[in-house]
Amino acid sequence: MNLDAIFKAYDIRGRIDNGDMDADIARRIGAGFAAFSGADRIAVGRDIRTSSTEISAAFIEGATGQGVDVDDIGLIATDMSYYYAGAHDVPAAMITASHLPLNWNGIKLSLAGAKPVSADTGLAEIKALTADPPAAAAEPGSVKVVSTLDEYVDHLYSIVDADSFRPLKVAVDGGNGMAGIVSGPVFARIPVDLTPLYLEPDGTFPNHPADPTRPENLADLIAAMEAEPHDLGVAFDADADRAIFIDDSGVPLSGSTTTAMVARWFLGHNPGATIVHNLITSRAVPETVLKWGGQPVKTRVGHSYIKAVMAETGAVFGGEHSAHFYFRDNYRADSGTLAMLVLMQLMAEDPRPLSEIRTEYEPYAASGEINFIVEDQQGMMDIVAAEMDGESNLLDGLTVEWADEWFNIRPSNTEPLLRLNVEASDADAAAELVARVSEIIVANGGRAG
């Protein structure tokens, strides 16, 4: 059992995952998490992957073996797990590998109040307890099957006002993941004409991988929007905690554009609020926040960092370029469904088409993420830093900034990769900066990944 491989990615991704996750490992993690939490009761949910039922049952067996009662909240979206942990003040586990291939599975953990589990808040202890599980309790805990869907939808509409939505035509691609569980009850309350694509949960993901960050997985959604006019398109990942949005002209919004737009909406309703963003979002994000009287706060990439900084600063909203969006009133947890509702609320308040609204938030050109295979990641970052004359910081990897452009290179947490992101004043300048950084990396032994 390679626990190092299973736990290595957790702190940045908020997910224990591996292609070899099996029932024995899940049982051990269940026992370890239950013992670490010190709680009398925990909640366990799962996605539709074909292995999730077995892994969930094993995790529950491990937890109840420690004398802990379990609320089995069944087939849910990951953000419902966060909601349950927050609303019921219990630790929670979600069995899912998110957007990863169908033969993978994993576990996302939350402490009571939906607090994230990170390297500083228990991950090492849970790993140790997984390697050497504590003795079983004299009396096993009980299992209660609980439905949380209705109360979760009520919770969403306590944050946005269902009565103020305007009629819209919206296409939603659930990727045969967990968005299909939530979409019906959510759309039933608002005046939206829904075009459904692949909303039937199916753990074999028969139509396309449930990873909306890859352009090829948006093809069917864009085709549906081109077949007849739509105001908005939404593509969810497999566990529905992340969403990519498509405007009325069939063009996807970057995570940075969505972050800036949603930040503007929140500042309109919470003047002077703090907004958290990670360091590879567009400069348009902090500029938008400042323009509308808010306080931008930059942090590292990764859910545990975003949530921790939101708690420290009292931020009302946080966004990542990867299209994870976090909400103070959602226990600082990310939710693709809530991001969709906020965006539609924004569209209700601004009658312009989304393709026009977005232009206010996109003054720069971005490269997108570019991967390089590099064995000595830190050594390569040191070489790049030495050859660039801009202002550098090491908040997360290496960022080098100039007045009108910047780049960041970060090491992958699980692969021998450096990930490059560039932003500049226009497409030509962005391409030139990509070329400069790429030339240094390749000249020193790196290669395109």
Secondary structure, DSSP 4 states (H G I P E B T S, - for coil): --HHHHHHTHHHHS-EEETT--HHHHHHHHHHHHHHH--SEEEEEE-SBTTHHHHHHHHHHHHHTTT-EEEEEEE--HHHHHHHHHHTT--EEEE--TTS-TT-EEEEEEEGGGEEP-TTTTHHHHHHHHHSPPPPPSSPPPEEE---HHHHHHHHHHHS-GGGPPPEEEEEE-TTSTHHHHHHHHHTTS-EEEEEES-S--BT--SS-S-TTSGGGGHHHHHHHHHS--SEEEEE-TTSS-EEEE-TTS-BPPHHHHHHHHHHHHHHHSTT-EEEEETTS-THHHHHHHHTT-EEEEE-SSHHHHHHHHHHHT-SEEE-TTS-EEEGGGTTEE-HHHHHHHHHHHHHH--S-HHHHGGGG--SEE---EEEE-SSHHHHHHHHHHH--SEEE-SSSEEEE-SSEEEEEEE-SSSSEEEEEEEESSHHHHHHHHHHHHHHHHHTT-EE-
